[in-house]
Structure formats: C-alpha cells, structure tokens
Amino acid sequence: MVILAPMPGHKVHIKCFGCQMNKLDTALVTTALMDAGFSLTAGVKDADVVLINTCSVREHAEARVLSHLGHLKHLKRQKPNLIVAVMGCMAQRLGDKLLAHEAVNVVCGPTEIPRLVDLIGEALERNAKQLAITPEIRRENESHSASLERFESAYGRDGVDDGSVPGQAFVRVMRGCNNFCTYCIVPHVRGPEVCRSPQAIVEQVRKLAEQRVKQVTFLGQTVNAYKYRAGEKTYCLADLLSLASQVEGIEWLRFVTSYPSAEYYDEILAVMASSEKVCPYLHIPAQSGSDRVLHAMNRHYTAAQYLELLNRARDAVPGIALAGDFIVGFPGETDEDFEATVKLVRQAQYRNCFIFKYSPRPGTAADRWHQDSVPAEVKQRRNVELLAVQEQISDVLSRQFQGQTVRVLVEGPSKKAHVNPTDGADNPQLVGRTSGDHIVVFNGPLSLAGRFADVHITRTSPLTLFGTLAPAPALR
C-alpha cells in the first residue's frame, strides 16, 4: 500500500473497549494518527473519523460495539462523509460481516494496525470500504511480526494526549497465545505467541524513562511465558524485569497477565523479592476451583497445584498482593463445581479478583463441544455470590492499612467523589495506586499527577483506601 501524505486538519474521535492490550494498541494508533496530522476530539459530532477498538472476549463487549455502530449509522445519514473505522479482535473475528455494516468504512484486525492510518486516509480520500485482516491468524507470520515490531518501536512512546495515565506506560513484550483454553477467543484473533527481543523492549523502556515515565507495565496474553532465544542465552520474563530495573528513571515495574505455570516462576519471584522496582503484585487467573471444570477449560493445572503456586509466591515475597480471574457458569458447571471455586477463593485470599459469567464465543472449542447449559439466572446468582465472598476478603485485607502511610503513584483527579468533598480547585480529590495495586483516594494538588506521594490512610473500604496527604510527602 502506498503511504499517503500527512493529513492535517482532520479530527478523530477514538473509543476503546476491552483489555490493557487494547489500550496499548489504541495508544500506538493514536500516536500514529497524530503524527499523520490528525487531532483528537472528544465529541463524535465534531469528528471526521470515528475509530473504535473492539474486544471479543465476551458477547457483552461485542454487543456494546454494535450498539455504538447503530448510533453512528444515524449520525452518518447527517454526515455522509464521516469515516468509521473498527479495529481489534472483533474486527479480526467478523471481517467482511462487520464491513457490511452500514456505518463501517474500515475494518482492521489487531495484527494489521501498522496499515490503519493509510486505510483511514484512503477511506477519507475515496470514501471507499477498506478491509485488513489476517487470513491465517493462527500461523506465525514473520512479515507481520517485523511490521508490528517496527510500528511498536516507532509509536510506543508516552507524551501523547491520548487519555493515558500520567507517568505510566504499557510495553508489550509478546503477542498472541498458544494455550487455547476452550472458552477463549484470543488465539483465534491475535494469533500464536511471538516474543519481542529484549533489546527492543529495554530500548523502549529507556525512551519512556527519558519522557519521565515512572511506571512501566509489561504486557502479554500470558506474560510469564515470555521466552526469547539469542545465541546461547534464553531470556525469560525475570531477565526482562532485571534489565528494565537498571534503567534510570523507571521506579516501578509491573507485568500482566500471568498463566499458572511453574516454568520460570521461581526466577520471576526471585527478581520481585530482590528488586524494589518490581511491584509485589501478581495477577494470576485461576478461572475455576473445580478440577473437572479446569480440565474441560483446557487449563493445565489442578486447584491444588494452583494454590501451591500462590503459597510459593507468599513465601518468596512476603506481603505480595494477589489477584485472580474466574468464570462462573461454564458449560456443565454443577453446584459442587461452584462450591469448589468458592473454597479456592477463600483459600487464595486475593486482594481482588475479576469474576465473569461464561459467554459462548463462536469458533472456540467450548462453543463447538459444549452446550451453554447453565441457565442465565444461575450464572447471575453464582456471580453475585462469588463477588460477595471476595468483597469480604478484600474488606479484611484493606482494614490492615488503617493508620498506615503508603506510597502511591498518583494517576490524577478521581472520577468518582467517593468521600471527602473537594477542598477547593487547588486541592481536588486525587486517585493513586500503591505498589500492590491498592486504589488510594485523597485530596491534593493536581501537580501530583504522574508523581509519587505518601498518603496516610484514615479509612478503608473493600476496594479503596482513603487518606490524607502526608505532611512531608516524598515527591519525585
């Protein structure tokens, strides 16, 4: 495809659904669009281009996109030159079907995002439909990998007004997934595991540090599976964390999401225990506490093996904060299976966990092999019950912070006025996070956004700590 000339003057409105991987893709594309001369607009009616980054992990996520497209269809009747581009997992999954939607001009899968600016440019120029998806997504493609690496290296930087959190950035260390959990669409829309070179990753971290980024989060669908062979050396995630911790200016390192695997597990925990920069936080989804359901999900561990991994983490890193994911209502899940999940959650003592109702995904093994047999009302009841169990655990763990002073990386103004009314325009309510990913709300100057501060905790709730700025905050 011919690379088009810069397109100054065009306004783009961007809407992102889904996970942190989607947020990173959105940030990369935003930077590329702005380099091409586009400007961002918060209003759809002011836009020349509307870009939607989509998620296919659950049916509800796709339904939200289709609803959004329905509104845009009516807007396009008033603005026939409006270009609507859809990128991401839903774009890859539906392809031509999505392009046939009355509102849609451009469809671009996640492995084709280096082409997206040109696709939008051609749609603007000719008002034509454009499709870019990867036909054989489950096969590794060296050409695609090289193109994505160039795109990532060129546009993986901070400092763009894309709505990202000040002082923080994501860095992708690998793409795709090889696990093929039976419920999961990811390998079908993002392809096989491809790991980036440690040199490219560390260089990107250095550039971010030069732009005053304080926290970098390494991303991968199964980030702890990172493995890169270079000569006699095989690099794992522990090596990446160690190398990145040596970059001056970077103060906190995180990584998500981890699969419950023993490979390189102890090495990762050892780096976390020995480095003040590697945050003592581990997001490690279990998905179920029933061995029978885990087997049906094609998860390669038992509940006992999973809990043993958590015990090893607590032994290696005292005070580590743990988070998990669970699916309730997987096909065939009985009351006994669900009770096994409740038992595992109580034993795991997560700081927080994310609980979802099973949603059939076309093309996955679970959708082919199993009937969605658990009634919707049973899924809802189990979801509510498991959330209540986790809330009790989170409440107890949060109370331990009462009266303590914690260091937080300040994200900016709080989106919700939890407690404590704002103390004037110069001292609004702010939100930050601890190294263990606890949310902390307090009042302070907006100038703290993107910096560290010490906060004295005066009140707690299950998911949030509330406090006051310490008298002598440590600011950096």
N, C-alpha and C positions, 0 to 999 in steps of 0.2 A: 504494500500500500504506500502511496506517495504521502510523505509528511507534509501537511499543509502549513501555510504561513501563519504567523500569530494572528489571533482573532480578538483584538481588543474591543472593548465596548459591550460584549455580551455578558449578561448576568445569568448565574446559575444558582438554583436552589437545590440543596442536597439533603436527602433523607436517608438515614441509615437504620436498618433493622438488624438484630442478631448479636453475635458474639464479638469478643475483642479482636478476633481475626478480621471480621468485617469492619470494625472501627479502624484497624490499621489499613486495610485496603482503601477505605474511604479517605483516610488522611493522605495516602500516596496519590490517589487520583485527584484529590483537591489541590495538592501542590502542583501536579502536572497541569491541571486546568488553569491555575493562576499563572504559571509560567507561560502558558499559551495566550495569556491576555484576558482571561475571564475574571470577573469579580463575583463575590458571593453576595447573595441576597437572602434575607430571612423570610421574605414574602413570596409565595408561589405566584401571585398575580403580577409581580414585578419581574418575573424571570423570563428569559428567552429559552432556557434549558432547565428541565427538572430531571435530576439524577436520583434514582432510588437504588440503594444497595440492599439486597434481599437475603433472607435466610430461609432454609428449607428443613431445618431440624425438626420443627413441629408444624402441624397443619395450621394452627392458630397464627403462626408467623406469616405463612403464605396468604391466609385469609385477610390479614391486615394490609398486605401489599395490594391484593385485588380490590379491596375497598378503596384504597388510596387511588388506584388507577381509575376506578369508577368516577371519583370526583374530578380527576384530571380529564376524563373523557368529556365531561360537560364544559370544563374550562377551555378545552381545545376548540370547541364549537364557537367560542367567543374569540379565541386567539388561535386561528388555524396554523400559524407559523411556529407555535410553541413546539419545541422538541422534547420528547420524554424518552429518557434512556434508563434501562433497567440492567443492573449488573448483579453479580453474585451467584449464590448457589441456586436460587430459584430460576435465574436466567439460564444456567447450565442445564438444569433438570428439564425445563419446559421448552426451551429453544424456540422453534417455529411456532408452537402453540401460543407462546407469550407474544411473539412478534405479530401474530394475527390480531391481537387486541387493538381495538380502535384507537386507543390512546397512545400506543407504543410505537416509537420510531427506531430505537436502538436496543438490541439485546446483546449483552456481553458477559460471558462466563468468567469466573474468577481467575482462570489461567490465561485469559486473553486481555487482561486490563492494560497491558502496555499499548494496545491498539485503541483504547477507548477515546482518547482525545481526538484522534483522527476520525474515528467513526462519528463522533458528535459533530465534528467540523464538516464532514461530508453531508450529514443529515441537514445541517443548517444551510449548506450551500445549495443542495438539490432537493431538500425536503423528501428524501428517499428513505426507505426502510433499510436498516443495516443489521446483520447478524454475525456474531463472532462467538462461537462455542467450540469446544474441543471434542471432536467425534469419538476418539478412542481415549477417553479421560483416564481409564484405569491402567494405561500403559505409560511408563516413563518416557518423556519426550525431551531429548537433550536440547533441541532448538527452543522449545517452550521454556525450559529451565534457564537457559542462557538469557533469553529475552526478559524473563521475570527478574533474574538477578541484576541485569543492567537497570531495569526500572526501579527495583528496590534500592539499589545503590545511589541512583540519581535523585530519587524523590523521598527517600527515607530520612527525612530531617525534620527538626522541630522549627518553631518560629513562624509558622503559617497560621493565620487567623481562621482555623477550621473548627473551632469549638473544643479543641483538645485541652486537657488539664495542664495548667502552667507548671513547668518544671518536671514534667513526666513525659515519657515516650515509650512506645512499643517497638521492639525489634524482633522480626520473625527469624527464627533460627532454622526452621524446617517447614515444609509444606506437605499437605496430604496425610494419609493414614493407611496403614497396612492391616489393621486389626479386623475389620469387617464384623463388628458387633452387629447382630442380626437386626436390631432396631434402627441402625444409624445410616443416614444418607450420605455422610461426609465423604467416604472413599469413592462414592459414585459421582460426586460433583466437584471434588477437589483433587482426586487422583491419588497415586501412590506416594509414599514418603520420599521426599527429596531434601537432603540436608545441605544447607549453605556452608561455605568454607568458614573456618574460624577466623581467618584473616579478614574476610569481608565483614563478618559480624563485629569484630573488635574495632575495625576501622569506622564502621557506622556508629558504634558507641563513642569513639573518640570525637567524631564530628558533633554528636549530640552534646557531649560534655562541653565542647567549645561554645555551644549555644546556651549554656547554663542549665542544661537538663540535669536534675539531681537524681532522678529515679528512672531506671530502665527496666522494663518487664520483657523477658524473653518469651516469645510465643511459639507454640507448636500444638497441633491437634493432640499429640502425645509427646510433650516436650522432653520428657525424660528418656525417650527413645532416640534422642539425637546421637548420631554416630557418623564421624567423618574420617575417612582414611587418607592420610597424607604421608607417603613414604612408609617408614617403619612405625609411624605413630598413628594410633586411632584415638581421635578426640571424642570425648563424651560431654554431657552437659556440665559435669563437675569441672572439666577443663575450661569450658567457656566461662563459667562463673568465676573461676580463679583468674583467668586472663582479664576479664572485664573489671574485676575488683581492683586491678592495678591501674586502671585509667583514672587519672587525676580529675577531680570534679564530680565524678559519679559517687554518690554516697549510699544509695540503696539499690539492690538488685532483687528482682522477683522473677518467678517463672510460672507459667500455667499453660496447659493443664497436664497433670501427670497421670499416667496409667499405672495401676497397681502391679508393678513389675519389680522383680528383685535385681535385674541387671543394672549395674552401676548405682544402685540405690544407696549403698553404704558410702560410696565415694561422694555422692551428692550431699548426703547428710554430714559427712566429714567437713566439706567446704562450708556448709551452712554453720556448723558449730565453731569453726575456726576463724571465720571472717565476719567482722562487724558489719560489712556491707551487704551480705546476703541475708535477706529478711527471714526471720524464723517463722515461716508460713508455708504450708503445704496444702494445695488443693488437689485431692486425690479421690476422684469419684468411685463409689462402690457400686451404685445402681440398684443393688438388691442385697438383702441379707440371707436369702434362700439359695442354697447350693443348686437346687433343681432349676430355679429361675436363672441363676447365673450361667448354668450350662446352656440353657435354651437361648440366652443372650449372646452366647459365644464369648463370654468373659473367662479368661484363662486363669482363674484362681477360685478358691473357696472362701467362705466367710471367715473361717479360722485363719487362713493364710493372709487375708486382708488385715484382720485385726493384729496379726503378728507384725505386719509392716508398720502399723501405727505405733505399736509398742516399741519397735526399734527406733522409730523417729523420736519418740519421747525420751528414750534412754540416751540417744545421741545428742539431742538438742532440748535440754530442759526448758519448759515454758513454750515450746513450739505451739503455734496456733494451727489447728487442722480444720479443713473444710471438705465437704463431700457433695456428691450429687446422687439423687435417687429417682427411679422411675416407678411409679405405682400403677397397678392395673395392667402390667404386661400380660399378653395372652396366656391364659391358664393359671394366672396367679390366684392361689387359694387364700382363705383366711389364715391358714397355717404359714404359708409363704410370707404373707404380710406381717404376721406377728414376728417372724424371724428377722424381718427388716427393722421393725420397731426395737427388737432386742439389740441388733447391731448398732443402731443409732444411740441407744442408751449406753452401750459399752464404749463406743467410739468417742463420746464426749466432744463433739465438734464445736468449734466456736460458732460456726454457721454451716448450714447445708442448703442446697437448692433442690427442690422437690417438684417433679413434673408428672403429669398424668400421661400415660402411654398414648402416643398418637401414631397411627399407621402411616408409614412413608412408602409411597409407591416405588417399587424397584428394590426394596430391601428384602432380605431373606425372611424376616418376621412377617412381612406383608404377604409373601408368597406361600409360606409354610403354615402360618397360624391364623386362625380366625380371631378377630378382635372381640374376644369372648367376655371380657369383664364389663358389665353394664356401666354406663356413664355415671350413674348415681353412686355406685360402689367405688369407682375411681375417685370421685369427688370426696366421699366420706374418708377414704384412706388418705387422700392428700391432706385434708384438714387435720386428721388425727396425727399424722406424722409431723406436720408443721407445729402442732401444739406440743408434741414431745420435744422437738428441737427448741422451741421457744423457752420451755422450762430450763433446758440445759444451758442455752445461751444466757438466760437471766442469771443463773447461778455464777457462770463464768464472768459475766460483766460486773457483778457485785464485787468481785475480788479487786477491781480497780478503784473502788470508792476510797477517796482520800489520797490516792497516789498522784504523782506528777509524771506525765507521759510525754514523750517527744512525738510530734506529728509533722508530716509533710502537708502543708496547707494547700488545699485544692482551689479555694475561692469562696464566694458567697454561698451560703446554704440555700438550696432550692425550696426547702420547707422550713417554716418557722416552728421548730419542734417545741422549744421552751425559750424562756428569756427573750423578751422583746428587744428589738434592736436598740442600741444605745446611741442613737443619732447616726447621721450619714457617715461620720468619720469612724464609727466603731460598729459596723454591721455584724450580723451573725455569720460566722465562717464555719466551714467544714474541713476537716483534715483526717488523715489516717495514720495509725501507728504502724510500726514495722510488722506487727502481727495482723494488720488489716482491720483493726477495730476503727469504726467511724467515731469521730470526736467532733462535737459541736460546741462552739464558744464564740464570744464576741471579741473582735479585734480589728485593726486597720486592714483595708484592702491590700495594702502594700505587702502583706504577708503571703499573698498567693504565690505559690511556687517556691516558698522558702520553708525552713524548719522553725518550729516554735515549741515551747514547753507549755503544757496545759495541766492545771491542777483539776482533777476530777471531783466534782461535787455531787453528781447524781448519775444514776445509770438506768438503762432500760435494756431489754434483751438484745437489741441490735445497735444501740447507740450509747456512747458515753457523753456526758455533758460536763462542762467545766469552765474555768476562768483562766485567762492568760496568766502565766506565772509572772511574778513581779520582775524577775530578771530573765526574760526569755532569751534563749540561745538562738540567735538568728544567723542564717548563713545564706 
